[in-house]
């Protein structure tokens, strides 16, 4: 049975090992990583999927500023599921729970760079990020957004930048 809850601090190494297994380190070279570097995950939005106590899935949401008016938002990723469990709904469970928690905490929108077909089932659309840009190369059709509050992304334009708690300022461990 898969159990999803907040990731425990002592699971940081296991979560990174899972991401390395799933992505082979490619997640560290992406533009999205520039928005995560040196930042702590959004409060209460770092989730783990466990099976028999072992970490088998991980998902993190990060605080960002959307565009020139710096409206608050969240960046999703990376979402990683152990290869043996891929295709069994673990990623979808992590998505649904994290989005519900983000909405419950009052966040207005989530953006990500990912597979448009996969994320469309959760309501993500490229049209939501048309006026926004990332600080580095990215594929426009893979830059997706989801409003948790109606109208939150309307008129959002400009560069997406990091926000939220800095790790060095708090002495926190990396996600």
N, C-alpha and C positions, 0 to 999 in steps of 0.2 A: 504494500500500500504506500502510495506517495503522500507525503505530508509536506505542505508548504507553509513557511513561516519566515520571520526575519532571520537573516543570516547572522550567526553568532560570530563575535570577534575572533574566536579561536579557529574559525573556518576560513579565514582569509587565504591561507596558503592552499588549502584544498580547492577553493573557488578559482584561484589563479591557475592551479594545475589543470583544472577542468577546462578553463578557457584556452589554455595552451594546447590541450589535447584536441579540442574541437576546432580551434582556429589556426593552430600551428604558429602562433605569434603574429599572424596577419592583422589581428585587431589592434596591435600596438603601433602599426604603421599608418593607420587610417586617420583622416582628418578629425573624425569624432574623438579620437584619443587626445587631440590637442585641447579639446574642451573639458576633458576629464582630468588631465594631468595636474597634480598638486591640489586637487579638490577632494573633499569628502563627499560621499553619496548623500543624496537628499535624505533628510531625517525620516526614518521608518520605512524607507523605500529601497532597501537592499534585501532581496529575498533569496531564499534557498529552498530547493526541493530535496527532500531526503527520502531514501528508501532503506528501511531497516537501519536507520541512524546514519547512513552514509550519504554524503552530499552527491546528488546526481543531476542537479540543475541549479543555475544561478542567473539572477537578473538584477540589474541595478538601474536606478533612475538618478539623474544628476541635475542640479539646479543650473539653469542658463538664463541669459538675458536675450530676449528676442528683438532684434532690430534696433533702429535708431532711438526709439522711445524706451528701450530696455525693459519691456514688459516681461515679467517673470514667466518662465516656462520650465519644462523638464526635457532632458535628453535621455532617451532610452538606449541602454546597451552597455556592454553586450549581453545578449540572451544566449546562454549556453546550456545544452542538455547532453548528458552522457550519450555517446554514439549508440550504445545498446538499447537506449530508451527513446531514441528519436523516432518520430512518427506515431507515438503512443499518447499524445496529448499533454505531455508534461510542459512543453513550451507554451501551449495554449492556456494551461492552468496558471502558469507563472504570469502570463500576459494579463489575463482577466483579473487576477487577484491584485497585481500591482496597479493596474489602471483604476480599479475600484478604490484601492487605498489612496492613490494620488487624488482622485476626485473627492474622497472623504476628508482629505487634509486641505481641501480648498484650492488645489492647483488648477490652472486654467487650460493648459494645453501640454501635449507631449509631442516631440519631434524625434525622428530617427533617420538613419540611413540604412536601408535594407530592402529586402525582396518585396516589391509592391504587391505581388499576388498573395504572398503569405500574410502580410500585415493588413491587407484590405478587409479581411474577415473580422478584424477588430475595429474597423472604421477609419483606418489611416488612408490619407489621400495625398497625392503630390500637389493637387490644386491648393491645399492649405498652406503650402510653403512657397508659393510662387514669388512672393516679394522678398523672401529671405535668402541669405547666402551664408555659407560656412567659411571659416578661416583657412582655406586650403582647397585642394582639388576634391571634387565630389561629382557623382553622377546625378544630374538634376532629377531624372525620373525615379531615382531611389531615395530622394530626400522627401520624406513623408511627414504629415502632421495629423493630429487628432485633437479636436477641441473637447475638453472636459467641461467647459462652460461655453454655452452658445455665444458666438461672436468673438471669442477671445483672440483668434488669429486674424480677424478681419482688419485689413489695413496694415498688418505687420510688415515692415519693410526694413531692409538693411542687414547688417552682419549679426550673426548669432555669436555671443561671447560667453565665456565662463562666468559663473556666479556662485553663490553659496559659500560654504565654509572652506577655508584653505587648510590643508593638512599641516603645513609648517607652523601656522599660527596656533594650532591647537595641539600639536604633537600627536596627531592621530595616525593610525596605520593606514596604508593604502588599501583600496578596495580590491 
